[in-house]
Amino acid sequence: MKQIKITFSLLLSFAFLISCNPDVDPVGPVNPYLDNGFLVMNEGAFQGGVGTLSFAFCDNSGIDSVDNDVFQEINGRSLGNLANHISKDESHIYVVMNGAATVEILDRNTLASIGTITGFKSPRQAINLNDGYIYVSDWGSNAIYKVNVSTSSIVDSLKNCNGPEGMFLADGKLFAANSGGYALDSTVSVYNLNNMTFEGKIQVGINPVEIIDDPYFNLWVLCSGYSDWSGTAGGDRYSSLFNIDPRTLNILMSHANTVITDHPSKLRSNLLGDKFYFIQDSYSGNIMEFLPSEFKYPTQPFISHPAYGLAIDEANGNLLVLDALDYQSPGKALLYSDNGSVIDSSAVGLIPSVAINIRY
């Protein structure tokens, strides 16, 4: 791995020198985070820890460097306790802080904080509509909140959900996976965003957590299953994948896992949307590849390496696998090609779990 350390302050100084000398040709981006790479969200310790952001500068040849704790570096403060999710739209990045019960709004170009949204109890994920609003799922309130980004304030809410987790917008409707929160559920709530009304629930597998679409504009719901630690016989439930037509709300097909102890997470798709990837088991599973066209639940790992987080590079289709290691020391980011071959790796922050591209 190439050892190149680029700091935010150094590049700002270089940009200032260029602006003072018109004869100097600019080299590289003025803002380093507009370069290709991943913004990695590190959860931080569950009890009393703080979430952090790492930026991994990388391309198809490997990871050039990692700038850890860039939020602290740029904003002079921490994000707060227990980062849970990160997403983006055309102008902003949203970091959902489950422990602090906030959502941090960052400028997508500079990573500077431009607002902190409060009023949640236990926020989980945020979805961005590029219309000046985001929707935030909240376990603690069993609600989905509509947030005005420009004022950093909650303006409306959607009920009729139970431990809402992942969300997806399709056919003018918002679909929310009801994980049950600290209880159990097996439904997807459907809302009409034009009039903020509840349209009903779709029955899927136990503990739905993620929703994405395929090239046919149908939805796929990853259901994580359930482990019954009470010792009750028959209490465990299998994980599954459900395919939904968002226009009719009908179930098109479903695939059940054959391993009852697997509880998958982090459903992602490749650039074409014809290959899906997810983590076999939430805390230390391998990476599984699922082909919607083959109509069966995958049984063989695509990448055999313990993973806690997963992201797809929007520039080239590479996979970034996030390994939390022992959950007490800095985790690791591993870059794989789209054929499953490892390219490079580097240390990141404590308990890395989600990553996004900023440039694309």
Residue frames relative to the residue before (quaternion, step in Angstrom):
aa qw qx qy qz dx dy dz
M 1.0000 0.0000 0.0000 0.0000 0.00 0.00 0.00
K 0.4467 -0.6979 0.4920 0.2669 3.58 -0.86 0.97
Q 0.2770 -0.7692 0.5576 0.1441 3.57 -0.88 0.94
I 0.2232 0.7565 -0.5735 0.2215 3.56 0.12 1.31
K 0.0893 -0.8115 0.5769 0.0251 3.59 -0.51 1.10
I 0.0314 -0.7878 0.6145 -0.0274 3.56 -0.56 1.21
T 0.1559 -0.8044 0.5674 0.0817 3.61 -0.60 1.04
F 0.6181 -0.5707 0.4027 0.3606 3.51 -1.19 0.62
S 0.6753 0.5052 -0.3029 0.4439 3.58 0.90 -0.92
L 0.6287 0.5414 -0.3401 0.4427 3.61 1.00 -0.75
L 0.6877 0.4760 -0.2917 0.4641 3.56 0.90 -0.89
L 0.6155 0.5272 -0.3534 0.4672 3.59 1.07 -0.62
S 0.6389 0.5171 -0.3224 0.4694 3.58 1.02 -0.78
F 0.6400 0.5232 -0.3149 0.4663 3.57 1.02 -0.82
A 0.6450 0.5168 -0.3201 0.4630 3.57 1.01 -0.83
F 0.6357 0.5296 -0.3282 0.4558 3.60 1.06 -0.76
L 0.6480 0.5153 -0.3190 0.4613 3.60 0.97 -0.81
I 0.6337 0.5304 -0.3297 0.4564 3.57 1.01 -0.79
S 0.6698 0.5097 -0.3071 0.4441 3.57 0.96 -0.90
C 0.6742 0.4818 -0.2937 0.4766 3.59 1.16 -0.55
N 0.7658 0.2808 -0.1562 0.5571 3.60 1.18 -0.41
P 0.2471 -0.8180 0.4999 0.1411 3.61 -0.07 1.25
D 0.6161 0.5713 -0.3514 0.4130 3.62 1.19 -0.34
V 0.6077 0.5513 -0.3547 0.4483 3.57 1.28 -0.26
D 0.3354 -0.7335 0.5552 0.2029 3.55 -0.84 0.99
P 0.4416 -0.6969 0.4857 0.2886 3.61 -0.79 0.93
V 0.1351 -0.7736 0.6163 0.0579 3.53 -1.07 0.83
G 0.8299 0.1123 -0.1095 0.5355 3.58 -0.70 1.07
P 0.6631 -0.5180 0.3601 0.4029 3.58 -1.27 0.22
V 0.5169 -0.6188 0.4880 0.3344 3.58 -1.10 0.71
N 0.7410 0.2673 -0.1734 0.5911 3.55 1.09 -0.75
P 0.4165 -0.7518 0.4416 0.2575 3.61 -0.48 1.10
Y 0.6855 0.5181 -0.2978 0.4160 3.60 1.05 -0.68
L 0.5494 0.5446 -0.4196 0.4749 3.56 1.28 0.24
D 0.5093 0.6106 -0.4308 0.4267 3.58 1.29 0.00
N 0.6321 -0.5386 0.3799 0.4075 3.56 -1.23 0.29
G 0.4210 0.6799 -0.5260 0.2895 3.52 -1.06 0.79
F 0.4921 -0.6468 0.5046 0.2913 3.53 -1.36 -0.17
L 0.2577 -0.6826 0.6553 0.1955 3.50 -1.19 0.68
V 0.1504 -0.8188 0.5533 0.0282 3.56 -0.46 1.27
M 0.2374 -0.7531 0.5993 0.1317 3.55 -0.90 0.98
N 0.1466 -0.7758 0.6118 0.0481 3.54 -0.81 1.12
E 0.4692 -0.7254 0.4251 0.2701 3.58 -0.61 1.11
G 0.3092 -0.7244 0.5489 0.2799 3.57 0.87 -0.94
A 0.6791 -0.4949 0.3459 0.4174 3.57 -1.26 0.32
F 0.5593 -0.6382 0.4187 0.3234 3.57 -0.99 0.88
Q 0.7749 0.2790 -0.1465 0.5480 3.58 0.87 -0.93
G 0.8822 -0.0086 -0.0249 0.4702 3.56 -0.51 1.20
G 0.5490 0.6237 -0.4038 0.3827 3.61 1.22 0.02
V 0.3507 -0.7105 0.5620 0.2373 3.56 -1.32 0.04
G 0.4544 -0.6640 0.5242 0.2788 3.53 -1.12 0.72
T 0.1156 -0.7897 0.6001 0.0547 3.57 -1.15 0.60
L 0.2987 -0.7128 0.6004 0.2056 3.54 -1.38 0.22
S 0.1142 -0.7604 0.6363 0.0615 3.55 -1.02 0.89
F 0.1785 -0.7538 0.6136 0.1529 3.58 -1.12 0.60
A 0.1598 -0.7844 0.5964 0.0591 3.54 -0.73 1.17
F 0.2454 -0.7586 0.5902 0.1265 3.57 -0.52 1.20
C 0.2463 0.7883 -0.5298 0.1930 3.60 -0.48 1.10
D 0.1131 -0.7507 0.6455 0.0837 3.51 -1.35 0.37
N 0.7868 -0.3371 0.2168 0.4693 3.56 -1.22 -0.29
S 0.6762 0.5036 -0.2957 0.4492 3.61 1.20 -0.43
G 0.7651 -0.3259 0.2036 0.5167 3.61 1.18 -0.27
I 0.5976 -0.5313 0.4586 0.3876 3.53 -1.37 -0.28
D 0.3125 -0.7798 0.5124 0.1781 3.58 -0.45 1.18
S 0.7731 -0.1864 0.1690 0.5822 3.57 0.92 -0.94
V 0.2331 -0.7384 0.6091 0.1716 3.52 -1.33 0.20
D 0.1734 -0.7509 0.6309 0.0896 3.55 -0.90 0.99
N 0.1702 -0.8309 0.5253 0.0690 3.58 -0.27 1.25
D 0.8413 0.1634 -0.1595 0.4900 3.54 -1.25 0.69
V 0.1338 0.8334 -0.5244 0.1116 3.59 0.88 0.94
F 0.5821 0.5661 -0.3976 0.4272 3.64 1.06 -0.50
Q 0.6591 0.4929 -0.3015 0.4813 3.58 0.92 -0.89
E 0.6455 0.5429 -0.3129 0.4367 3.57 0.97 -0.89
I 0.7471 0.4099 -0.2160 0.4767 3.57 0.89 -0.93
N 0.8044 0.3279 -0.1435 0.4741 3.58 0.90 -0.91
G 0.4355 -0.7447 0.4302 0.2659 3.59 1.23 -0.08
R 0.7369 0.2776 -0.2230 0.5746 3.59 1.18 0.48
S 0.5395 -0.6218 0.4525 0.3429 3.54 -1.26 0.23
L 0.5987 -0.5632 0.4327 0.3703 3.55 -1.30 0.30
G 0.5338 -0.5836 0.4412 0.4239 3.58 1.02 -0.76
N 0.7245 -0.4824 0.3112 0.3815 3.53 -1.36 -0.02
L 0.9067 0.0394 -0.0419 0.4179 3.47 -1.27 0.86
A 0.0941 -0.7873 0.6093 -0.0077 3.55 0.09 1.35
N 0.1639 -0.8345 0.5237 0.0495 3.59 -0.87 0.94
H 0.8180 -0.0137 0.0657 0.5713 3.61 1.01 -0.69
I 0.0743 -0.7739 0.6271 0.0480 3.56 -1.23 0.56
S 0.0591 0.7851 -0.6125 0.0700 3.58 -1.00 0.87
K 0.2574 -0.7726 0.5674 0.1219 3.57 -1.27 0.16
D 0.0935 -0.7210 0.6687 0.1557 3.51 -1.43 0.15
E 0.7979 -0.3168 0.1850 0.4783 3.61 -1.18 -0.29
S 0.8106 0.2741 -0.1150 0.5045 3.60 1.06 -0.68
H 0.8087 0.2813 -0.0959 0.5076 3.56 1.09 -0.64
I 0.2384 -0.6874 0.6569 0.1977 3.48 -1.47 0.19
Y 0.1731 -0.7906 0.5838 0.0649 3.56 -0.98 0.90
V 0.0916 -0.7857 0.6114 0.0225 3.57 -0.77 1.07
V 0.2297 -0.7901 0.5597 0.0986 3.56 -0.57 1.24
M 0.1417 -0.7973 0.5857 0.0349 3.55 -0.67 1.19
N 0.2912 -0.8067 0.4930 0.1462 3.55 -0.19 1.31
G 0.7086 0.4621 -0.2709 0.4592 3.60 0.84 -0.93
A 0.7109 0.4329 -0.2454 0.4969 3.58 0.96 -0.88
A 0.3089 -0.7827 0.4798 0.2485 3.60 1.31 -0.29
T 0.5566 0.5640 -0.4066 0.4548 3.57 0.94 0.97
V 0.2058 -0.7060 0.6454 0.2066 3.52 -1.40 0.08
E 0.2494 -0.7771 0.5665 0.1144 3.55 -0.72 1.14
I 0.2053 -0.7644 0.6017 0.1070 3.58 -0.90 1.00
L 0.0805 -0.8036 0.5896 0.0096 3.58 -0.72 1.12
D 0.4939 -0.5939 0.5374 0.3384 3.52 -1.23 0.54
R 0.4606 -0.7204 0.4409 0.2728 3.58 -0.70 1.06
N 0.6835 0.4970 -0.2981 0.4438 3.62 1.07 -0.61
T 0.8165 0.2825 -0.1099 0.4914 3.57 0.95 -0.87
L 0.3365 -0.7487 0.4788 0.3116 3.58 1.26 -0.49
A 0.4008 0.6888 -0.4933 0.3487 3.57 1.23 0.44
S 0.4724 -0.6649 0.5001 0.2910 3.57 -1.03 0.80
I 0.0846 -0.8024 0.5897 0.0355 3.57 -0.89 0.94
G 0.8165 -0.0405 0.0020 0.5759 3.58 1.23 0.18
T 0.1595 -0.7555 0.6274 0.1007 3.54 -1.22 0.59
I 0.2333 -0.7854 0.5619 0.1140 3.57 -0.64 1.13
T 0.0842 -0.7900 0.6070 0.0187 3.57 -0.87 0.99
G 0.5441 0.6401 -0.4435 0.3123 3.57 -1.30 -0.07
F 0.5628 0.5787 -0.3883 0.4445 3.58 1.29 0.15
K 0.3770 -0.6880 0.5601 0.2661 3.54 -1.37 0.12
S 0.7827 -0.1231 0.1127 0.5995 3.57 0.89 -0.94
P 0.0568 -0.8452 0.5310 0.0200 3.62 0.47 1.18
R 0.2574 -0.8007 0.5317 0.0997 3.55 -1.05 0.85
Q 0.8018 -0.1027 0.1147 0.5774 3.59 0.66 -1.10
A 0.2196 -0.7500 0.6068 0.1452 3.56 -1.32 0.34
I 0.1298 -0.7637 0.6275 0.0786 3.56 -1.10 0.77
N 0.2613 -0.7970 0.5371 0.0899 3.55 -0.92 1.01
L 0.2182 -0.8178 0.5251 0.0882 3.57 -0.81 0.99
N 0.3918 -0.7437 0.4590 0.2876 3.61 1.29 0.00
D 0.5957 0.5451 -0.3826 0.4490 3.58 1.12 0.66
G 0.6745 -0.4869 0.2883 0.4741 3.56 1.25 0.35
Y 0.7287 0.3527 -0.2234 0.5428 3.58 1.31 -0.02
I 0.1195 -0.7344 0.6560 0.1262 3.53 -1.31 0.40
Y 0.2748 -0.7245 0.6025 0.1914 3.53 -1.33 0.34
V 0.1438 -0.8053 0.5750 0.0167 3.54 -0.83 1.09
S 0.2906 -0.7464 0.5730 0.1734 3.59 -0.78 1.03
D 0.0912 -0.8121 0.5762 -0.0145 3.57 -0.97 0.95
W 0.3715 -0.7387 0.5282 0.1931 3.56 -0.58 1.21
G 0.6937 0.5344 -0.2892 0.3868 3.54 0.78 -1.09
S 0.7576 0.3496 -0.1872 0.5185 3.57 1.09 -0.68
N 0.2794 -0.7508 0.5293 0.2795 3.59 1.26 -0.27
A 0.5607 0.5652 -0.3813 0.4698 3.52 0.85 1.09
I 0.2539 -0.6976 0.6387 0.2022 3.51 -1.40 0.26
Y 0.2162 -0.8214 0.5216 0.0807 3.55 -0.57 1.17
K 0.2957 -0.7103 0.6131 0.1793 3.54 -1.09 0.85
V 0.0981 -0.8249 0.5565 -0.0120 3.56 -0.70 1.15
N 0.3376 -0.6977 0.5993 0.2003 3.55 -1.01 0.91
V 0.3688 -0.7705 0.4765 0.2081 3.58 -0.44 1.22
S 0.6640 0.5341 -0.3179 0.4155 3.61 0.91 -0.87
T 0.7615 0.3231 -0.1916 0.5282 3.61 1.10 -0.60
S 0.3394 -0.7654 0.4743 0.2722 3.59 1.32 -0.09
S 0.5667 0.6081 -0.3677 0.4171 3.57 1.01 0.80
I 0.4870 -0.6341 0.5202 0.3002 3.55 -1.22 0.63
V 0.1190 -0.8277 0.5472 0.0376 3.59 -0.77 1.01
D 0.8021 0.0035 0.0126 0.5971 3.62 1.17 -0.35
S 0.1637 -0.7910 0.5800 0.1058 3.56 -1.26 0.17
L 0.2712 -0.7192 0.6190 0.1617 3.51 -1.36 0.47
K 0.2060 -0.7815 0.5793 0.1061 3.58 -0.87 0.95
N 0.6438 0.5506 -0.3831 0.3683 3.58 -1.20 -0.62
C 0.5956 0.4956 -0.4042 0.4860 3.56 0.92 0.96
N 0.2191 -0.7817 0.5775 0.0867 3.56 -1.19 0.60
G 0.8142 -0.1205 0.0329 0.5670 3.56 -0.22 1.28
P 0.0641 0.8386 -0.5394 0.0413 3.63 0.79 0.93
E 0.1587 -0.7893 0.5915 0.0444 3.54 -1.00 0.92
G 0.8382 0.0246 0.0114 0.5446 3.61 -0.40 -1.19
M 0.1482 -0.7846 0.5996 0.0543 3.56 -1.20 0.68
F 0.0331 -0.7817 0.6220 0.0312 3.55 -1.29 0.40
L 0.2822 -0.7437 0.5842 0.1610 3.56 -1.10 0.80
A 0.1834 0.7703 -0.5894 0.1601 3.58 -0.77 1.07
D 0.8582 0.0538 -0.0623 0.5067 3.55 -1.05 0.87
G 0.6941 -0.4952 0.2626 0.4517 3.57 1.02 0.85
K 0.6627 0.4818 -0.2991 0.4891 3.58 1.26 0.17
L 0.3249 -0.7007 0.5972 0.2164 3.53 -1.24 0.57
F 0.1465 -0.7760 0.6115 0.0499 3.55 -0.83 1.10
A 0.0637 -0.8142 0.5770 -0.0109 3.59 -0.76 1.05
A 0.3502 -0.7353 0.5469 0.1935 3.57 -0.82 1.05
N 0.2258 -0.7820 0.5717 0.1032 3.59 -0.68 1.14
S 0.1824 -0.8204 0.5365 0.0762 3.56 -0.11 1.30
G 0.5048 -0.6365 0.4309 0.3929 3.57 1.21 -0.50
G 0.3530 -0.7413 0.5009 0.2739 3.59 1.24 -0.28
Y 0.7985 -0.1864 0.1722 0.5458 3.57 -0.57 -1.15
A 0.6463 0.4396 -0.3209 0.5348 3.57 1.33 0.18
L 0.5478 -0.5891 0.4586 0.3776 3.60 -1.06 -0.72
D 0.0938 0.7625 -0.6384 0.0468 3.54 -1.17 0.67
S 0.1176 -0.7874 0.6019 0.0622 3.55 -1.28 0.34
T 0.5543 0.6060 -0.3843 0.4217 3.56 1.00 0.86
V 0.2633 -0.6953 0.6383 0.1997 3.51 -1.42 0.26
S 0.2763 -0.7617 0.5649 0.1559 3.59 -0.72 1.06
V 0.1849 -0.7846 0.5878 0.0682 3.57 -1.06 0.85
Y 0.0468 -0.8084 0.5862 -0.0268 3.57 -0.85 1.06
N 0.3307 -0.6801 0.6151 0.2232 3.53 -1.24 0.65
L 0.2866 -0.8044 0.4976 0.1524 3.59 -0.44 1.18
N 0.5240 0.6346 -0.4195 0.3830 3.61 1.21 -0.31
N 0.8110 0.1371 -0.0682 0.5646 3.58 1.02 -0.77
M 0.4429 -0.7305 0.4277 0.2955 3.58 1.31 0.33
T 0.4362 0.6897 -0.4636 0.3451 3.57 0.86 0.97
F 0.4657 -0.6576 0.5278 0.2684 3.52 -1.25 0.60
E 0.2024 -0.8196 0.5289 0.0863 3.59 -0.76 1.05
G 0.7246 -0.4040 0.2465 0.5010 3.59 1.20 -0.18
K 0.4198 -0.6860 0.5369 0.2547 3.55 -1.37 -0.06
I 0.2687 -0.7288 0.6108 0.1534 3.52 -1.23 0.70
Q 0.3577 -0.7398 0.5314 0.2056 3.58 -0.80 1.01
V 0.0177 0.7891 -0.6120 0.0495 3.59 -0.76 1.09
G 0.7397 -0.3636 0.2840 0.4899 3.61 -1.11 -0.60
I 0.6770 -0.4957 0.3569 0.4106 3.55 -1.30 0.19
N 0.8636 0.0936 -0.0968 0.4858 3.58 -1.08 0.90
P 0.0698 0.7983 -0.5923 0.0837 3.65 0.51 1.10
V 0.1062 -0.8415 0.5296 0.0065 3.58 -0.85 0.97
E 0.8154 0.1416 -0.0502 0.5591 3.64 1.02 -0.69
I 0.0860 -0.7763 0.6233 0.0373 3.57 -1.18 0.70
I 0.0995 0.7606 -0.6391 0.0553 3.59 -0.97 0.91
D 0.4143 -0.7021 0.5091 0.2760 3.59 -1.26 0.10
D 0.3669 -0.7060 0.5599 0.2314 3.56 -1.35 0.26
P 0.7287 -0.4401 0.2723 0.4485 3.66 -1.20 0.07
Y 0.6686 0.4855 -0.2975 0.4783 3.60 1.24 -0.32
F 0.4882 -0.6950 0.3928 0.3526 3.58 1.36 0.27
N 0.4660 0.6091 -0.4845 0.4208 3.54 1.13 0.70
L 0.4428 -0.7090 0.4953 0.2364 3.56 -1.20 0.52
W 0.1622 -0.7459 0.6367 0.1098 3.52 -1.25 0.62
V 0.1538 -0.7873 0.5952 0.0467 3.55 -0.87 1.05
L 0.2300 -0.7547 0.6014 0.1260 3.56 -0.83 1.05
C 0.1181 -0.7918 0.5990 0.0192 3.57 -0.69 1.16
S 0.3769 -0.8100 0.4160 0.1700 3.55 -0.48 1.25
G 0.4528 -0.6803 0.4701 0.3334 3.61 1.17 -0.29
Y 0.3094 -0.7597 0.5519 0.1498 3.56 -1.28 -0.09
S 0.1787 -0.7417 0.6365 0.1132 3.53 -1.13 0.81
D 0.2442 -0.7740 0.5730 0.1138 3.55 -0.73 1.11
W 0.1750 -0.8261 0.5317 0.0649 3.56 -0.26 1.29
S 0.5013 0.6714 -0.4215 0.3469 3.60 1.25 0.01
G 0.4904 -0.6710 0.4206 0.3638 3.58 1.26 -0.35
T 0.4270 0.6997 -0.4657 0.3335 3.57 1.29 0.13
A 0.4577 -0.6933 0.4833 0.2761 3.58 -0.80 0.99
G 0.8285 0.2058 -0.1666 0.4935 3.55 -0.92 0.95
G 0.4709 0.7111 -0.4244 0.3041 3.58 1.24 0.17
D 0.5821 0.5841 -0.3786 0.4203 3.61 1.18 -0.46
R 0.1584 -0.7815 0.5981 0.0804 3.58 -1.15 0.67
Y 0.4907 -0.6724 0.4792 0.2785 3.57 -1.08 0.78
S 0.4575 -0.6301 0.5495 0.3028 3.54 -1.23 0.55
S 0.0600 -0.8156 0.5754 -0.0106 3.60 -1.21 0.40
L 0.2819 -0.7019 0.6220 0.2025 3.53 -1.42 0.15
F 0.0929 -0.7970 0.5964 0.0217 3.56 -0.90 1.00
N 0.2337 -0.7615 0.5960 0.1015 3.56 -1.04 0.94
I 0.0677 -0.8250 0.5599 -0.0376 3.58 -0.67 1.20
D 0.3245 -0.6861 0.6137 0.2178 3.56 -1.13 0.74
P 0.3203 -0.7913 0.4833 0.1944 3.63 -0.39 1.16
R 0.6047 0.5665 -0.3580 0.4304 3.59 1.21 -0.33
T 0.7814 0.2906 -0.1448 0.5329 3.57 0.97 -0.87
L 0.3374 -0.7554 0.4693 0.3087 3.58 1.32 -0.46
N 0.4475 0.6913 -0.4450 0.3518 3.56 1.23 0.46
I 0.4493 -0.6347 0.5526 0.2999 3.57 -1.22 0.57
L 0.2686 -0.7838 0.5426 0.1382 3.58 -0.71 1.09
M 0.7630 -0.1825 0.1371 0.6048 3.56 1.06 -0.77
S 0.1061 -0.7732 0.6184 0.0920 3.56 -1.30 0.22
H 0.1504 -0.7748 0.6107 0.0637 3.55 -1.20 0.64
A 0.2059 -0.7902 0.5686 0.0991 3.58 -0.71 1.06
N 0.4818 -0.6313 0.5276 0.3018 3.53 -1.16 0.69
T 0.3749 -0.7228 0.5321 0.2322 3.57 -1.19 0.52
V 0.6607 0.4539 -0.2967 0.5190 3.60 1.32 -0.11
I 0.3092 -0.8101 0.4685 0.1691 3.58 -0.25 1.22
T 0.6590 0.5232 -0.3120 0.4412 3.61 1.16 -0.45
D 0.5674 0.5828 -0.3915 0.4302 3.63 1.25 -0.13
H 0.0184 -0.7810 0.6242 -0.0097 3.57 -0.98 0.91
P 0.1585 -0.8667 0.4677 0.0708 3.58 0.34 1.30
S 0.0646 -0.7779 0.6246 0.0251 3.53 -1.33 0.41
K 0.8065 0.3462 -0.2249 0.4233 3.55 -1.45 -0.04
L 0.0631 0.8078 -0.5763 0.1065 3.58 0.55 1.18
R 0.0423 0.7965 -0.5967 0.0883 3.60 -0.73 1.14
S 0.2437 -0.7629 0.5752 0.1667 3.60 -1.25 0.34
N 0.5345 -0.6059 0.4773 0.3455 3.57 -1.27 0.42
L 0.7549 -0.4120 0.2501 0.4449 3.59 -1.28 0.05
L 0.7112 0.4359 -0.2567 0.4881 3.61 1.02 -0.71
G 0.4352 -0.7167 0.4441 0.3157 3.55 1.22 -0.38
D 0.5892 0.5982 -0.3678 0.3997 3.59 1.25 0.13
K 0.7142 0.2923 -0.2407 0.5887 3.57 1.33 0.15
F 0.1633 -0.7762 0.6042 0.0759 3.53 -0.93 0.95
Y 0.1279 -0.7650 0.6263 0.0778 3.53 -1.24 0.57
F 0.0886 0.7775 -0.6219 0.0315 3.56 -1.16 0.59
I 0.5358 -0.6012 0.4842 0.3422 3.53 -1.33 0.30
Q 0.5339 -0.6840 0.4070 0.2853 3.55 -0.74 1.13
D 0.7824 -0.0207 0.0443 0.6209 3.55 0.98 -0.88
S 0.6509 -0.6324 0.2488 0.3384 3.53 -0.76 1.15
Y 0.8138 0.3310 -0.1533 0.4525 3.61 0.82 -0.92
S 0.8329 0.0375 -0.0078 0.5522 3.60 1.05 -0.45
G 0.3704 0.7807 -0.4469 0.2313 3.58 1.12 0.52
N 0.5520 -0.5617 0.4923 0.3708 3.53 -1.34 0.24
I 0.5221 -0.5989 0.4924 0.3553 3.56 -1.34 0.10
M 0.1736 -0.7849 0.5914 0.0634 3.55 -0.83 1.07
E 0.2354 -0.7462 0.6059 0.1440 3.57 -1.12 0.72
F 0.0826 -0.8022 0.5913 0.0065 3.57 -0.82 1.03
L 0.1720 -0.7772 0.5996 0.0834 3.57 -0.82 1.02
P 0.3960 -0.7467 0.4766 0.2420 3.63 -0.39 1.16
S 0.6464 0.5475 -0.3218 0.4229 3.57 1.09 -0.67
E 0.6738 0.5106 -0.2990 0.4426 3.61 1.18 -0.39
F 0.3117 -0.8217 0.4457 0.1702 3.57 1.33 -0.10
K 0.6804 0.4253 -0.3457 0.4865 3.59 0.83 0.87
Y 0.5305 -0.6223 0.4795 0.3184 3.54 -1.18 0.66
P 0.4463 -0.7141 0.4591 0.2830 3.63 -0.78 0.94
T 0.2137 -0.7948 0.5600 0.0955 3.53 -1.10 0.74
Q 0.7290 0.3747 -0.2243 0.5271 3.61 1.21 -0.43
P 0.4973 -0.6720 0.4524 0.3107 3.63 -0.87 0.89
F 0.3875 -0.6809 0.5734 0.2397 3.54 -1.18 0.70
I 0.7615 0.0574 -0.0294 0.6450 3.56 1.10 -0.80
S 0.2232 -0.7850 0.5668 0.1126 3.57 -0.66 1.10
H 0.4631 0.6172 -0.5131 0.3760 3.54 -0.01 1.34
P 0.5184 -0.6424 0.4531 0.3366 3.62 -0.90 0.84
A 0.0146 -0.8172 0.5743 -0.0464 3.57 -0.82 1.01
Y 0.1786 -0.7558 0.6206 0.1079 3.53 -1.20 0.70
G 0.7882 0.1223 -0.0667 0.5994 3.57 1.25 -0.48
L 0.0976 -0.7954 0.5981 0.0117 3.55 -1.25 0.51
A 0.0631 0.7784 -0.6225 0.0509 3.58 -1.06 0.82
I 0.3090 -0.7271 0.5844 0.1855 3.56 -1.26 0.53
D 0.4116 -0.7018 0.5270 0.2456 3.59 -0.89 0.95
E 0.3476 -0.7696 0.5040 0.1811 3.58 -0.58 1.17
A 0.5970 0.5681 -0.3654 0.4328 3.60 1.24 -0.16
N 0.8528 0.0675 0.0306 0.5170 3.60 0.88 -0.90
G 0.5550 -0.6446 0.3855 0.3577 3.61 1.21 0.01
N 0.4066 0.6992 -0.4911 0.3233 3.60 1.22 0.17
L 0.3561 -0.7211 0.5548 0.2131 3.56 -1.25 0.47
L 0.1845 -0.7486 0.6259 0.1171 3.56 -1.02 0.84
V 0.1370 -0.7915 0.5949 0.0282 3.55 -0.57 1.24
L 0.1794 -0.7974 0.5720 0.0689 3.57 -0.77 1.07
D 0.1213 -0.8007 0.5867 0.0027 3.54 -0.66 1.21
A 0.2942 -0.7847 0.5238 0.1525 3.60 -0.61 1.14
L 0.3290 -0.7748 0.4765 0.2539 3.59 1.32 -0.08
D 0.8189 -0.2153 0.1568 0.5083 3.63 -0.60 -1.06
Y 0.4644 -0.7072 0.4144 0.3352 3.63 1.31 0.13
Q 0.6783 0.4508 -0.2940 0.5003 3.58 1.24 0.28
S 0.7445 0.2779 -0.1755 0.5811 3.58 1.24 -0.37
P 0.7130 -0.4465 0.2936 0.4540 3.63 -1.18 0.28
G 0.4035 -0.7267 0.5095 0.2225 3.54 -0.95 0.92
K 0.4223 -0.6977 0.5278 0.2372 3.53 -1.33 -0.08
A 0.2174 -0.7283 0.6348 0.1391 3.54 -1.20 0.72
L 0.0889 -0.7966 0.5978 0.0117 3.56 -0.82 1.05
L 0.2413 -0.7775 0.5698 0.1126 3.58 -0.79 1.05
Y 0.0563 -0.7933 0.6061 -0.0121 3.57 -0.81 1.11
S 0.4772 -0.6282 0.5252 0.3192 3.56 -1.19 0.57
D 0.6429 -0.5467 0.3684 0.3899 3.56 -1.26 0.27
N 0.6394 0.4768 -0.3526 0.4893 3.60 1.26 0.08
G 0.6221 -0.6007 0.3142 0.3918 3.58 1.31 0.24
S 0.5220 0.6292 -0.4187 0.3955 3.61 1.24 0.22
V 0.4431 -0.6944 0.4946 0.2771 3.58 -0.87 0.90
I 0.2444 -0.7808 0.5644 0.1099 3.57 -1.01 0.92
D 0.7830 -0.1676 0.1888 0.5685 3.56 0.81 -1.03
S 0.0973 -0.7823 0.6089 0.0878 3.56 -1.32 0.13
S 0.0062 0.7899 -0.6131 0.0114 3.56 -1.26 0.42
A 0.5375 -0.6000 0.4825 0.3439 3.56 -1.23 0.48
V 0.1005 -0.7634 0.6345 0.0669 3.57 -1.17 0.68
G 0.7546 -0.3851 0.2634 0.4614 3.62 -1.04 -0.69
L 0.7227 -0.4388 0.3276 0.4216 3.54 -1.35 -0.19
I 0.8500 -0.0533 -0.0468 0.5220 3.57 -0.70 1.23
P 0.0198 0.8095 -0.5842 0.0555 3.61 0.41 1.18
S 0.0068 -0.8507 0.5247 -0.0307 3.61 -0.80 0.94
V 0.7981 0.1272 -0.0680 0.5851 3.64 1.10 -0.51
A 0.0151 0.7938 -0.6080 0.0064 3.61 -1.08 0.66
I 0.0900 -0.7796 0.6181 0.0463 3.56 -1.23 0.60
N 0.4385 -0.6059 0.5759 0.3300 3.55 -1.34 0.28
I 0.3060 -0.7394 0.5631 0.2064 3.60 -1.03 0.69
R 0.6679 0.5542 -0.3089 0.3890 3.55 0.93 -0.95
Y 0.7700 0.3579 -0.1793 0.4968 3.60 1.00 -0.77
